[in-house]
Amino acid sequence: MQGSINDLTYTGGLGDPLKAREAYYRDEVIPLHRLIMEGVNADPDIGGLGRVTFSLTFDDDAQIAQ
């Protein structure tokens, strides 16, 4: 049984990709950046080499530029 072309192109159930991207960044990327940043910056062996910093805010324009 073949579906119609409308069955193949229906994307209404996928949600808003921009909202999903922002939610992923806030829920996954920022906490991972924070974990890496705190771990590296707290290590006394690495501390003398510099500090690691990440932007911990969601800036849509900055994300597009990367």
Backbone torsions as a table, in degrees:
resi	resn	phi	psi	omega
1	MET	NA	126.4	-179.4
2	GLN	-98.9	143.4	175.7
3	GLY	-86.3	163.9	177.4
4	SER	-79.5	169.1	178.2
5	ILE	-60.9	-31.2	178.6
6	ASN	-65.4	-33.0	177.5
7	ASP	-67.0	-31.9	-177.1
8	LEU	-80.1	-26.1	-175.2
9	THR	-107.0	2.9	-178.9
10	TYR	-71.8	118.0	179.4
11	THR	-124.2	13.9	-177.8
12	GLY	-61.8	-27.3	-178.7
13	GLY	-85.4	-2.0	-177.2
14	LEU	-82.8	-16.0	-179.7
15	GLY	84.8	-178.9	-177.9
16	ASP	-86.0	115.7	-177.1
17	PRO	-63.8	-30.8	178.9
18	LEU	-69.3	-39.5	176.9
19	LYS	-67.9	-38.7	178.5
20	ALA	-64.5	-40.5	179.0
21	ARG	-63.4	-43.8	179.3
22	GLU	-65.9	-42.0	179.0
23	ALA	-63.2	-42.3	178.0
24	TYR	-61.5	-43.9	-179.3
25	TYR	-63.0	-44.9	-178.7
26	ARG	-69.0	-38.2	-173.7
27	ASP	-91.4	-21.9	-175.9
28	GLU	-118.0	-53.7	-172.2
29	VAL	-71.5	-49.7	-178.1
30	ILE	-60.6	-47.6	177.6
31	PRO	-61.2	-36.3	177.8
32	LEU	-68.2	-41.7	175.8
33	HIS	-59.1	-43.7	-179.6
34	ARG	-63.0	-43.5	180.0
35	LEU	-61.6	-46.8	178.9
36	ILE	-63.9	-46.2	-177.7
37	MET	-60.5	-47.3	-179.2
38	GLU	-66.9	-40.3	-179.7
39	GLY	-65.3	-45.9	-179.6
40	VAL	-68.5	-44.5	-176.8
41	ASN	-69.9	-23.2	179.4
42	ALA	-87.1	-13.4	-177.9
43	ASP	-76.1	119.1	-177.9
44	PRO	-66.2	-26.2	179.2
45	ASP	-72.5	-29.5	-178.7
46	ILE	-94.9	-24.8	-173.8
47	GLY	-51.6	-35.4	-179.2
48	GLY	-72.4	-13.9	-177.6
49	LEU	-88.6	-13.8	-178.3
50	GLY	136.3	-177.0	-179.1
51	ARG	-120.2	149.8	176.5
52	VAL	-100.5	131.4	175.5
53	THR	-133.9	143.3	174.8
54	PHE	-128.2	153.3	170.5
55	SER	-74.9	121.5	-177.1
56	LEU	-102.8	29.2	175.2
57	THR	-126.1	155.8	177.2
58	PHE	-90.6	111.6	177.5
59	ASP	-118.8	105.9	-173.5
60	ASP	-56.8	-42.0	-179.0
61	ASP	-65.6	-39.7	180.0
62	ALA	-66.8	-35.2	180.0
63	GLN	-69.1	-36.6	-179.9
64	ILE	-69.4	-37.0	-176.8
65	ALA	-67.5	-25.0	-176.2
66	GLN	-76.7	NA	NA
